[in-house]
Structure formats: C-alpha cells, structure tokens
Amino acid sequence: MTHCHGTTPTRLLKLNKSFAEAKKKHSSHDDFKKGCHLRLSSFLVHSKRSQDVQRGIALLEGSTLSKFANDPKQEAEKLYLLAVGYHISGHYSKSMDLQEKFLMECEREVGDCGNLQSFNEVKKFFYFPLASALVHSKLPQDVQRGIEMLEVSLPGTHDPVLHREKLYLLAVGYFRSGSDYCHSRDLLDRCLMIEPSSRKALKLKRTIQDRINIKDSAVGLGMNIIGVLHHIATTVGALTLILAAYKGIKRT
C-alpha cells in the first residue's frame, strides 16, 4: 500500500506525467492505469496543501475507479486513502465512515485467504492501514484490538520510521480509549525523539496535555470542595457542641 507524506514539485510533476500517459493507454493496460491513479491519489491526499488533498479526493471518487471493486486490495486502498483525505480536510465523520468500510474490506479479505502464505501477504499489505483504522474506530473493541496488534509487533520493529509510526498509532489508541493519557503522552515523547518535528505527534501531545490539565484541575477542584465541606462540617459540629453546652449551663 502506497504511503506518501508531504509534496515536492518534482515528485508531483512525475506522478502527473505518469498519470497523463496512463490515461492514453489501451484498456489492456488497466492495471498500470489504476496503479498510477492510486500513486498520484495517495501523494495528493497526504499533501500539506488543501487544494492537493481536494484533488486527491476527487480522483478517488471519480467514476474511473469503479473497476477497483474487482480487486479487493485496490478497493481497500481506495477506501483508506479517501478516509485519509477526508480526515485531513476536516470531514471527520465521513472519514470515520470510510474507515469502517475499510475495516470490513480488510476483514473480508483476510477471511478469504485460503492458505498461510496468502494470509501473510494480505496481513503485510494491510498492516498499517488496518492498525490505523482500528485505533481510530468508533468502537472501543476495535481500538483495543488495534492497541494489542501494535503492542505485539512493536518490540520486533527495528526500522526507525516504522517504529515511529507504531508509537504514534499506539499513542492514538491509548488516547482514544481514555485509559491512560500519561502513557499516550510518553509514547509520543518516544515518537518525537525519532522525529522531533512530527506535526501530528506534536498536535496530539498538546491535545493530551490539555486533557491531563483539565483532569488535574477537576481533581484539584474536587479536593478543594471536599476540604471546604469538611471545614463547614467541622465548624457546624463545633457550633452544635457549643450550643448544647450553653443550653446545659442555662438549665443549671
């Protein structure tokens, strides 16, 4: 599955050229056409420029990609890239819906594997997008599955880029599960040690820190309220004792 982050003019020009040439080819070159289409779309939806992202979405939603339904892997990649595009452009609800469709496509493809070799190939192809879709899912059980999947594979990951991506996705999972904000922040610190300028990691870390601060403030406020109530109760109790003593003196 193709993953590109950021854009460079030279790279974009090459992809546009390949795509234009692919469109002119005979229908017998459909696989080549679709490959060019997906590579360009992937590059665009991961771009920092909003106009590129919108163009990538338009390409993916174009009628020329309807034939991808005959290729489960390409259909799944299309769904995943659309989810990325809509997420980056701020349409979170639509992105989540597409991720759910992508998850179903992955599950179906893995379930259709007839042997271990096929399963391993599918697993390798879908690993990162599947992990990403799981930890971003609306269902808590999917988020937990994503966390478990990443935790198992993290110790054996030696490539710095893959290690960074797994740390980030794990941080997303723990953050979205609401189970351990501090652990999520620690994972992001490890991620930022590998790539200090990672915008998505820095953004998530700020969000998590805000949540931790709110939680700490709420705990502090609660403790203050308890302290005030305790003080009031103590004061009322003391006044009650004084009043009772005073009444006793009057009776005598």
C-alpha positions as CSV (number, residue, x, y, z in Angstrom):
1,M,0.0,0.0,0.0
2,T,1.4,3.4,-1.0
3,H,2.1,6.0,1.7
4,C,3.4,9.4,0.9
5,H,3.7,12.4,3.2
6,G,4.2,16.0,2.1
7,T,4.7,17.0,-1.5
8,T,7.7,18.0,-3.7
9,P,7.2,19.8,-7.0
10,T,9.5,17.3,-8.9
11,R,7.7,14.2,-7.4
12,L,4.3,15.7,-8.2
13,L,5.3,16.5,-11.8
14,K,6.5,13.0,-12.4
15,L,3.3,11.5,-11.0
16,N,1.1,13.8,-13.0
17,K,3.1,12.9,-16.2
18,S,2.8,9.1,-15.4
19,F,-0.9,9.6,-14.8
20,A,-1.5,11.5,-18.1
21,E,0.4,8.9,-20.0
22,A,-1.5,6.0,-18.4
23,K,-4.8,7.6,-19.4
24,K,-3.8,7.4,-23.1
25,K,-3.0,3.7,-22.9
26,H,-5.3,0.9,-24.2
27,S,-7.7,-0.9,-21.9
28,S,-5.3,-3.8,-21.8
29,H,-3.1,-1.7,-19.5
30,D,-5.8,-1.2,-16.9
31,D,-3.6,-2.4,-14.0
32,F,-0.9,0.1,-14.9
33,K,-3.6,2.8,-15.2
34,K,-5.0,2.0,-11.8
35,G,-1.6,1.8,-10.2
36,C,-0.7,5.3,-11.5
37,H,-4.1,6.6,-10.4
38,L,-3.6,5.3,-6.8
39,R,0.0,6.5,-6.5
40,L,-1.0,10.0,-7.6
41,S,-4.1,10.0,-5.3
42,S,-2.0,8.8,-2.3
43,F,0.5,11.5,-2.9
44,L,-2.2,14.2,-3.1
45,V,-4.3,13.2,-0.1
46,H,-1.2,13.2,2.1
47,S,-0.2,16.7,0.9
48,K,0.1,19.7,3.1
49,R,-1.8,21.8,0.5
50,S,-5.6,21.7,0.8
51,Q,-6.0,22.0,-3.0
52,D,-3.9,18.9,-3.5
53,V,-6.0,17.0,-0.9
54,Q,-9.2,18.0,-2.6
55,R,-7.9,16.9,-6.0
56,G,-6.8,13.6,-4.5
57,I,-10.4,13.0,-3.1
58,A,-11.9,14.0,-6.5
59,L,-9.6,11.5,-8.3
60,L,-10.5,8.7,-5.8
61,E,-14.2,9.4,-6.1
62,G,-14.1,9.5,-9.9
63,S,-16.0,7.0,-11.9
64,T,-12.8,5.7,-13.5
65,L,-12.1,3.9,-10.2
66,S,-15.3,1.9,-10.2
67,K,-13.4,-1.1,-11.6
68,F,-11.4,-1.3,-8.4
69,A,-14.3,-3.4,-7.0
70,N,-12.8,-6.3,-8.9
71,D,-9.6,-6.0,-7.0
72,P,-10.1,-6.2,-3.2
73,K,-6.7,-4.8,-2.3
74,Q,-7.1,-1.8,-4.6
75,E,-10.7,-1.2,-3.4
76,A,-9.5,-1.3,0.2
77,E,-6.6,1.1,-0.6
78,K,-9.1,3.5,-2.3
79,L,-11.3,3.5,0.9
80,Y,-8.3,4.0,3.1
81,L,-7.0,6.9,1.0
82,L,-10.4,8.6,0.9
83,A,-10.6,8.3,4.7
84,V,-7.1,10.0,4.9
85,G,-8.2,12.7,2.6
86,Y,-11.5,13.5,4.4
87,H,-9.7,13.4,7.8
88,I,-7.0,15.9,6.6
89,S,-9.7,18.1,5.1
90,G,-11.6,18.2,8.4
91,H,-14.6,16.0,7.4
92,Y,-14.1,13.6,10.4
93,S,-17.5,11.9,10.3
94,K,-17.2,10.9,6.7
95,S,-13.6,9.8,7.3
96,M,-14.7,7.6,10.2
97,D,-17.5,6.0,8.0
98,L,-14.9,5.2,5.3
99,Q,-12.6,3.7,7.9
100,E,-15.4,1.4,9.0
101,K,-15.9,0.3,5.4
102,F,-12.1,-0.2,5.0
103,L,-12.1,-2.4,8.2
104,M,-14.9,-4.6,6.7
105,E,-13.0,-4.9,3.5
106,C,-9.8,-5.9,5.4
107,E,-11.7,-8.5,7.5
108,R,-13.3,-9.9,4.4
109,E,-10.0,-10.2,2.5
110,V,-8.3,-11.8,5.4
111,G,-11.2,-14.2,5.9
112,D,-11.0,-15.2,2.2
113,C,-7.3,-16.3,2.4
114,G,-7.0,-19.9,1.5
115,N,-3.6,-20.6,3.0
116,L,-0.9,-19.2,5.4
117,Q,1.1,-17.6,2.6
118,S,-1.9,-15.7,1.3
119,F,-2.8,-14.7,4.8
120,N,0.8,-13.4,5.4
121,E,0.7,-11.4,2.2
122,V,-2.6,-9.8,3.0
123,K,-1.5,-9.1,6.6
124,K,1.7,-7.4,5.3
125,F,-0.2,-5.3,2.8
126,F,-3.0,-4.2,5.2
127,Y,-1.0,-4.0,8.4
128,F,-0.5,-0.2,8.8
129,P,-3.8,1.0,7.4
130,L,-5.6,-1.7,9.4
131,A,-3.9,-0.7,12.6
132,S,-4.7,3.0,11.9
133,A,-8.3,2.2,11.1
134,L,-8.7,0.2,14.3
135,V,-7.2,2.8,16.7
136,H,-9.4,5.5,15.0
137,S,-12.5,3.4,15.1
138,K,-15.7,4.5,16.9
139,L,-16.0,1.1,18.6
140,P,-14.0,0.6,21.8
141,Q,-13.3,-3.1,21.0
142,D,-11.7,-2.1,17.7
143,V,-9.5,0.4,19.4
144,Q,-8.4,-2.2,21.9
145,R,-7.7,-4.7,19.0
146,G,-5.5,-2.0,17.4
147,I,-3.6,-1.4,20.6
148,E,-3.0,-5.2,21.1
149,M,-1.9,-5.6,17.5
150,L,0.6,-2.8,17.7
151,E,1.9,-3.8,21.2
152,V,2.7,-7.3,19.9
153,S,4.7,-6.1,16.9
154,L,6.5,-3.1,18.4
155,P,9.4,-4.9,20.2
156,G,10.5,-6.5,16.9
157,T,10.4,-3.3,14.9
158,H,13.9,-2.1,14.2
159,D,13.3,0.3,11.3
160,P,13.1,3.9,12.8
161,V,10.3,5.0,10.5
162,L,8.1,2.0,11.2
163,H,8.9,2.2,14.9
164,R,7.9,5.9,14.9
165,E,4.6,5.2,13.1
166,K,3.7,2.3,15.5
167,L,4.5,4.5,18.5
168,Y,2.2,7.2,17.1
169,L,-0.7,4.8,16.4
170,L,-0.3,3.3,19.9
171,A,-0.5,6.8,21.4
172,V,-3.7,7.4,19.4
173,G,-5.1,4.1,20.6
174,Y,-4.4,4.8,24.3
175,F,-5.7,8.4,23.9
176,R,-8.9,7.4,22.2
177,S,-9.5,4.5,24.7
178,G,-9.3,7.1,27.5
179,S,-7.5,4.5,29.6
180,D,-4.1,6.1,30.0
181,Y,-3.4,9.7,28.9
182,C,0.0,9.7,30.6
183,H,1.2,6.5,28.8
184,S,-0.1,8.0,25.5
185,R,2.0,11.2,26.1
186,D,5.1,9.0,26.9
187,L,4.7,7.1,23.7
188,L,4.5,10.5,21.8
189,D,7.7,11.6,23.5
190,R,9.4,8.5,22.2
191,C,8.0,9.2,18.8
192,L,9.3,12.8,18.9
193,M,12.8,11.5,19.8
194,I,12.9,9.9,16.4
195,E,11.2,12.8,14.5
196,P,11.1,16.0,16.7
197,S,9.2,17.9,14.0
198,S,6.4,15.5,13.5
199,R,3.3,17.7,13.3
200,K,0.7,15.1,14.0
201,A,2.6,13.9,17.1
202,L,3.1,17.4,18.4
203,K,-0.6,18.2,17.8
204,L,-1.8,15.1,19.6
205,K,0.6,15.7,22.5
206,R,-0.9,19.2,23.0
207,T,-4.4,17.7,23.0
208,I,-3.4,15.1,25.5
209,Q,-1.7,17.6,27.8
210,D,-4.9,19.8,27.7
211,R,-6.9,16.7,28.7
212,I,-4.5,15.9,31.6
213,N,-4.6,19.6,32.8
214,I,-8.4,19.5,32.7
215,K,-8.5,16.2,34.6
216,D,-5.9,17.5,37.2
217,S,-7.9,20.8,37.6
218,A,-11.1,18.8,38.1
219,V,-9.4,16.6,40.7
220,G,-8.0,19.7,42.4
221,L,-11.4,21.4,42.4
222,G,-12.9,18.3,43.9
223,M,-10.3,18.1,46.6
224,N,-10.9,21.8,47.4
225,I,-14.7,21.3,47.6
226,I,-14.2,18.3,49.9
227,G,-11.9,20.4,52.0
228,V,-14.5,23.2,52.2
229,L,-17.3,20.8,53.1
230,H,-15.1,19.2,55.7
231,H,-14.3,22.6,57.2
232,I,-18.0,23.5,57.2
233,A,-18.9,20.2,58.8
234,T,-16.2,20.7,61.4
235,T,-17.4,24.2,62.1
236,V,-21.1,23.2,62.3
237,G,-20.1,20.4,64.6
238,A,-18.2,22.7,66.9
239,L,-21.1,25.2,67.0
240,T,-23.5,22.4,67.8
241,L,-21.4,21.3,70.7
242,I,-21.1,24.9,72.0
243,L,-24.8,25.4,71.6
244,A,-25.5,22.2,73.5
245,A,-23.1,23.2,76.3
246,Y,-24.7,26.6,76.5
247,K,-28.2,25.1,76.9
248,G,-26.9,22.8,79.6
249,I,-25.5,25.7,81.5
250,K,-28.8,27.6,81.3
251,R,-30.7,24.6,82.7
252,T,-28.5,24.6,85.7
